[in-house]
Amino acid sequence: ISNSYILAVDQETLLLFDQHAAHERLLYEQFKQARLTHATQPLLVSINFTVSADQSVSISERLALYQELGIMLEQVSPTTWAITAVPAIVHSEKMDWAEIVQNSLNENPDQTIKQDIAHLEDDMLHTMACKAAVKFNDSLTMSELQRLIDDVAYLPGIYTCPHGRPFRLSMKFTEINH
């Protein structure tokens, strides 16, 4: 529906899926699992970006975290960094890796990485999933729609995106008939 929602039927239920929120949740769960394998995909052309001197120090302090998430960084100059590899699980050319790294620097700037590593990891995984997920008005083929529904069906008891927005609404046919 409007390249944004998926209407499906189960045996006795009408289901409505938010394609962005469902895909975001699916990717988030995949990213959490992929993080355990540390699989990366080297980039043919590195992504260079410039930060302030303070932000450069923050990146240096967080290098191990970025590596654990599959984002490989090399310092090119005192304030320029290059992203040389990204998580292998991400198959999106729309992903702005420099923005993801820079956004992570704004998270709790007064706390050290050791104090807030779990929160930062989760925020980065949320951002990665949101940026890589299909968007509203993205046209998907019937097989892509079916695969998305099939994939989210296997997420046990999870019916919201990582931000808490429901991705699936259901209504029994008996409720509709009354």
N, C-alpha and C positions, 0 to 999 in steps of 0.2 A: 504494500500500500504506500503510494507516494515515494517509492524508493527509500523508505525509512522503517517500515514495519513489516513483519512477516505474519501472515494469518495462516494458521494451520489447524488441522483437526486430528484429535486422538479419537479413540473408540467412542468415548462418551463426553468429550470435552472440546471446547473451542479455545484455541491458544493464540495469544497475540504476543509477538516478540519485538522488542526494540532492537533493531539490528546492530546499532552502534554499541549500546550497553552490553548486549550479549557477547559481541565479538571482543569488547574490551575485557570482560570478565574472563573469557576463554584465554585470551593472550596473557592476561595477568597470571593465571594459574600455570600456563605453559612457561612463562618467564621465571616463575618461582622454581619450577622443576629444572629448567635449563640452567639456572644459576648454580645448581648443585654439580653440574657436569663441567662448568667453566668453558663450554665450547664457544669458540669465537670464529668470525669470518673476517679474514684480512681484507682491507679495502684496496682496490687498485690504485686509487688516488686518495691520499690522506686528506682529512678535513681540518684545515687550520683555522684557529680563532684566537682572538686577542682578549685578554682580561686585564684587570688592574693588578698592581703588584701584590696587594693583599689577597686578591682572589687567586693569584698564582701560588701563593704560599698555601692557601686552602686546598688547592688541587694537589699540591705536593703531599700534604698531610693525608689526603684521601685516595692516593693512588692505589693502595691495596683494595679499597672498597670498589673503585671503578673496575679494577682487574677482576675482582670476584664477580662483578655484574657482567663481565665480558666486554667492557669498554677499555681498550688499550690506548694509553696516552703517552706521548713523548714531548718533552719540553724542547721547543725550537729556539726560543730566546727567553729572556727573563719574564716577558709577559705574553708570549705566544706559545700555544700548545697545538699539537697535531693528534688527531684521533686516527689511529692506524688500523684498528680492528673493532668490530662491534659484535654483540651477541649473535650467534649463528641462528638462533630461533627466529630472529626478526627478519621478515621478508618484505619490508616496506621501503620503497624509495622515497616515501613522503616523510620519513623520520628525519628530524633535524637534531642530529646528535650533539652538535655544538650547543644548541639551545637547552637540551636536556642537562648537559654538564653545567652550563651556566646557571640554570634554574636551581640545580642542586646546591649551588654555592649560596643561594639566598635562604636556604633552609636553616633556621636557628643559627644565625651568624655568631651569636655570643657563646655558643656551646662548642666544646671540642668534639672531634669526630668520635672519640672513644665513648663519650657520654651519650651520644645520640645515633650510633651506627644503625641500630635496628630500625629506628624511625626513618632515617634517611634512606636506607635500602628500600623500605616499603614505599616511600614517596617516589623514589626513582622508578620502581617497578610500575607503580600507578601511572606515572607520566609516560613511560615507555609504552604501556598498553594502550593508553588513551590516544597517543600520537599515531600508533601503528594500526589502530582499529579502523574498520570501515566507518564512514561518516554518514550522516543523514544525507539523503539525495544521491548516494552512491548506488548505481545500478548494479545489481548482482544477477548472475545467471541462475537459472533454476537449480542447477547442481550445486552452486555456491551457497544458495539459500538452504538447500537440503542438508548440506554438509555442516553448516553453522548450527542448524537445529539439532542435528544428530550429535555434534560435538558437545553442545551445552547440555544436552540431555544426560550426559554422563558426569556432570558436575554434581556430586551428591549433596543435596540440600542447599545448594547455593542458587539464589534467584535474583541477586542484585549485582550491579557493576561494582568495582572496587570502591566507588564513592558512595555506595548505598542506594542507588536508584534501581528500582525493579526492572529487570529485562524481560520478564515473562509474566503475563496475566492469564489466568485461566477461568473459564466459566463452564460448568456442567450444562449439557443440553437440557436437563430437567429444570435448571434454574431459569434458562431462557424461555422455556415453555410456560412459565407461570407468570 
